[in-house]
Amino acid sequence: MDAGFAALLGAAVGSLATLGAAIVSGRAQARAQHDQWRRQHRRDAYAGYLSALHDRDIAMDAILDALRAGEPDLSDIDEKTRRFVTLAREVHRAAEVVILEGPVSVAAVAERVTHASSDLSHVMRRMTEDARAGDTTHKAEDTVLAAERERILYRTVQDFRLAARSTIGNTN
């Protein structure tokens, strides 16, 4: 074999190997960038959801505190309820983003949070209706039930946090 031809053949093989390595490396880098992009979108969705939950839960706590008073101020409760309803809508919007971003396992935990929130909201509504009617027969029972439902909601939100952290790769 001629030395010039061997050098040309060696250069061609080297070029093809370099091109192949560049393609593999480029694909790996593109995949890593896409994964990082996906994690960031999920992180933003999860953080937005948790923030909306936090604000809504503070509003719910304010209503429950007002209802636990000896003589609840109904106009104050109405104002706090309006704020709660507005914030609850924000939670639903944020939950939709969580569902879209996925994965299904995190969306399922968000659904559990929704159910736990709903269970507590039902108690809160019943307490509000009783306060409007001046009925205190179930107040002590409902206060205990509300506290239990708050604990369940808190644990479910903790489960959401763990699922979200696991999904975005932050297990510390």
C-alpha positions in Angstrom: 0.0 0.0 0.0 1.2 3.4 -0.9 2.2 5.6 2.1 0.1 8.5 0.8 -3.0 6.3 0.4 -2.4 4.8 3.9 -2.2 8.3 5.4 -5.4 9.4 3.6 -7.2 6.2 4.7 -6.0 6.8 8.3 -7.2 10.4 8.2 -10.6 9.3 6.9 -11.0 6.7 9.6 -9.9 9.2 12.2 -12.3 11.8 10.9 -15.2 9.3 11.0 -14.4 8.3 14.5 -14.2 11.9 15.6 -17.5 12.6 13.9 -19.1 9.6 15.5 -17.9 10.7 18.9 -19.1 14.2 18.4 -22.6 12.9 17.4 -22.8 10.7 20.5 -21.5 13.5 22.7 -23.9 16.0 21.2 -26.9 13.7 21.7 -25.9 13.1 25.3 -25.5 16.8 25.9 -28.8 17.5 24.3 -30.5 14.9 26.4 -28.9 16.2 29.6 -30.1 19.8 28.7 -33.6 18.5 28.0 -33.6 16.6 31.3 -32.5 19.8 33.2 -35.1 21.8 31.4 -37.8 19.3 32.4 -36.7 19.2 36.0 -36.7 23.0 36.1 -40.3 23.2 34.8 -41.4 20.6 37.2 -39.7 22.3 40.1 -41.4 25.6 39.1 -44.8 23.8 38.9 -44.3 22.1 42.3 -43.1 25.3 44.0 -46.0 27.3 42.6 -48.4 24.6 43.9 -46.9 24.5 47.3 -46.9 28.3 47.5 -50.5 28.5 46.6 -51.3 25.7 49.1 -49.5 27.6 51.8 -51.4 30.9 51.2 -54.7 29.1 51.0 -54.0 27.1 54.2 -53.2 30.3 56.1 -56.5 31.7 54.9 -58.3 28.6 56.1 -56.5 28.7 59.4 -57.8 32.3 59.8 -61.3 31.2 59.2 -61.0 28.3 61.6 -59.5 30.5 64.3 -62.4 33.0 63.9 -64.9 30.2 64.1 -63.4 28.8 67.3 -64.0 32.2 69.1 -66.8 32.3 71.7 -68.9 34.6 69.6 -67.7 34.5 66.0 -67.8 37.8 64.0 -69.8 36.7 61.0 -68.8 39.7 58.8 -65.1 38.9 59.6 -65.7 35.3 58.7 -67.4 36.3 55.4 -64.4 38.5 54.5 -61.9 35.7 55.3 -64.0 33.2 53.4 -63.9 35.4 50.3 -60.1 35.5 50.5 -60.0 31.7 51.1 -62.2 31.1 48.0 -59.9 33.3 45.8 -56.8 31.5 47.1 -58.5 28.1 46.6 -58.9 28.9 42.9 -55.2 29.7 42.7 -54.5 26.2 44.2 -56.7 24.6 41.5 -54.8 26.5 38.8 -51.4 25.5 40.2 -52.6 21.8 40.5 -53.5 21.8 36.8 -49.9 22.7 36.0 -48.6 19.9 38.3 -50.9 17.5 36.5 -49.5 18.7 33.1 -45.9 18.5 34.2 -46.3 15.1 35.8 -45.3 12.5 36.4 -48.5 10.6 37.2 -47.1 9.6 40.6 -46.8 13.3 41.7 -50.2 14.2 40.2 -51.7 11.3 42.2 -50.3 12.7 45.5 -51.6 16.2 44.5 -55.0 14.6 44.1 -54.7 13.2 47.7 -53.9 16.7 48.8 -57.0 18.0 47.1 -59.1 15.3 48.9 -57.6 16.1 52.3 -58.2 19.8 51.7 -61.8 19.2 50.7 -62.4 17.1 53.8 -61.2 20.0 56.0 -63.1 22.5 53.9 -66.3 20.5 54.5 -65.8 20.8 58.3 -65.0 24.5 58.0 -68.2 25.1 56.0 -70.3 23.2 58.5 -68.8 25.2 61.3 -69.6 28.4 59.4 -73.2 27.4 58.8 -73.6 26.5 62.5 -72.1 29.9 63.5 -74.6 31.7 61.2 -77.4 29.7 62.7 -76.2 30.3 66.3 -76.0 26.5 66.7 -73.1 25.5 69.1 -74.2 21.8 69.6 -71.4 20.5 67.3 -68.8 23.1 67.9 -66.5 21.1 70.2 -66.8 18.0 68.0 -66.2 20.0 64.8 -63.2 21.7 66.4 -61.6 18.4 67.2 -62.5 17.0 63.7 -61.0 20.1 62.0 -57.8 19.6 64.0 -57.6 16.0 62.9 -58.3 16.9 59.3 -55.6 19.6 59.5 -53.0 17.0 60.6 -54.1 14.7 57.7 -53.7 17.6 55.3 -50.3 18.5 56.6 -49.1 14.9 56.3 -50.4 14.7 52.7 -48.7 17.9 51.8 -45.5 16.4 53.2 -46.0 13.4 51.0 -46.4 15.7 48.0 -43.1 17.4 48.9 -41.3 14.1 49.1 -42.7 12.9 45.8 -41.8 16.2 44.1 -38.3 16.2 45.5 -37.8 12.6 44.3 -39.1 13.5 40.8 -36.8 16.5 40.4 -33.8 14.5 41.8 -33.4 16.4 45.0 -33.4 13.6 47.6 -31.4 15.4 50.3 
